Amino acid sequence: MLADREVALRLASNIDVDRKLVGEPERVKIISFRGGYHGLHFGGMSACGGDAWRRTYEPMMPGFINCEWPNLYRPPFDGLSPERLVELCAGLLEREINYQQPDTIAAIIAEPIQGAGGVNVPPASWFPKVRELCDRYKILLIADEVITGLGRAGTLFGSRLWTTKPDIMSMAKGVTSGYIPFGATLINQRMANAWDAAGPRAVVMHGYTYSGHPVGCAAGLAAINIAERENLAENARTVGEYFLQKLAAVRDKHEVIGDIRGRGLMIAVELVKNRKTREPFSPLDRYPGEISNLCVSSGVMLRTIVNKFIISPPLIFTRAHVDEVVDVFDRALTRHPYKPD
Ligand SMILES: Cc1ncc(COP(=O)(O)O)c(C=O)c1O
């Protein structure tokens, strides 16, 4: 539901945390990250950090700025340890904040783990650093928890992986377990207080035909109850660890697998033409699609994004399910090995 991010972006550029509402009306810019995905409505798309999502509709909305993300497999700068990479990306982020003028920036929006961009798990020190910069410059932090919300990454919210508290969270998919289209925007107490104190001036000119739909709310409450009762986040964590171990063994057998990464039941397998150079397959290469088709013919659907398979099964997945998926994938690669031209 696109409404959750649209609300988040609007709230962030509407409210000033310290001087109550509209105390700093120039705080309107939004910073996001390369590789980030926030939906295809104009607000979200303007924050997206990938050509494919933006190209057709450029120019995007003004005031959206993209900064470097500490991508560990395809880092923006080579040869750095994860800690150095974080320092460098955080340094560039701070430089950009200062260049833009801190009092013009409303919020930084980020996924706790980049999903559609390729399941890019940041180093553990990244989000605490981003939070620190937000606090230093009075910028709000929006966590786009559309994928990570409600257990997928092995914690109830993805932000908890990094012990970072966002000011705003947007959620959708997992909030109703996907059974009913529904999204939610959550704000922290600090924002709620500023809102209350602002009184009648605090109008969020925002609404959709189906906003606050009772069926969505009921489905959300039911899904949250089940997720807590059945401890689905913990299941995602343990089964996800097992999944990554099993895939690591498959990687050892097939040179074409460049990287395996993820957290909980949010996993990516990246194929490469050359493991050493990490040369990626292009959208014109047929090999990844052929592997995907072979898997489908054996009953396993892997979401294929050019050279990556994104694996996000239901949170009730078991080790037996993992064994089956990994076995089908392994057999497909064995039956149809990659042969460079
Ligand atoms: C992190 C994230 N944000 C936003 C979206 C887009 O959500 P919607 O299609 O409801 O706009 C997605 C969809 O995959 C997503 O993964």
PDBQT file of the ligand as one rigid body, heavy atoms in Angstrom, charges set to zero:
ROOT
HETATM    1  C1  LIG A 401      10.935  -1.681   0.964  1.00  0.00    +0.000 C 
HETATM    2  C2  LIG A 401       9.763  -1.443   0.058  1.00  0.00    +0.000 A 
HETATM    3  N1  LIG A 401       9.158  -0.263   0.097  1.00  0.00    +0.000 NA
HETATM    4  C3  LIG A 401       8.105  -0.024  -0.702  1.00  0.00    +0.000 A 
HETATM    5  C4  LIG A 401       7.622  -0.976  -1.570  1.00  0.00    +0.000 A 
HETATM    6  C5  LIG A 401       6.486  -0.654  -2.495  1.00  0.00    +0.000 C 
HETATM    7  O1  LIG A 401       5.297  -0.895  -1.942  1.00  0.00    +0.000 OA
HETATM    8  P1  LIG A 401       3.971  -0.531  -2.782  1.00  0.00    +0.000 P 
HETATM    9  O2  LIG A 401       4.034  -1.377  -3.992  1.00  0.00    +0.000 OA
HETATM   10  O3  LIG A 401       2.881  -0.875  -1.856  1.00  0.00    +0.000 OA
HETATM   11  O4  LIG A 401       4.026   0.916  -3.104  1.00  0.00    +0.000 OA
HETATM   12  C6  LIG A 401       8.202  -2.214  -1.624  1.00  0.00    +0.000 A 
HETATM   13  C7  LIG A 401       7.664  -3.228  -2.560  1.00  0.00    +0.000 C 
HETATM   14  O5  LIG A 401       8.245  -4.216  -2.858  1.00  0.00    +0.000 OA
HETATM   15  C8  LIG A 401       9.315  -2.455  -0.806  1.00  0.00    +0.000 A 
HETATM   16  O6  LIG A 401       9.946  -3.612  -0.884  1.00  0.00    +0.000 OA
ENDROOT
TORSDOF 0
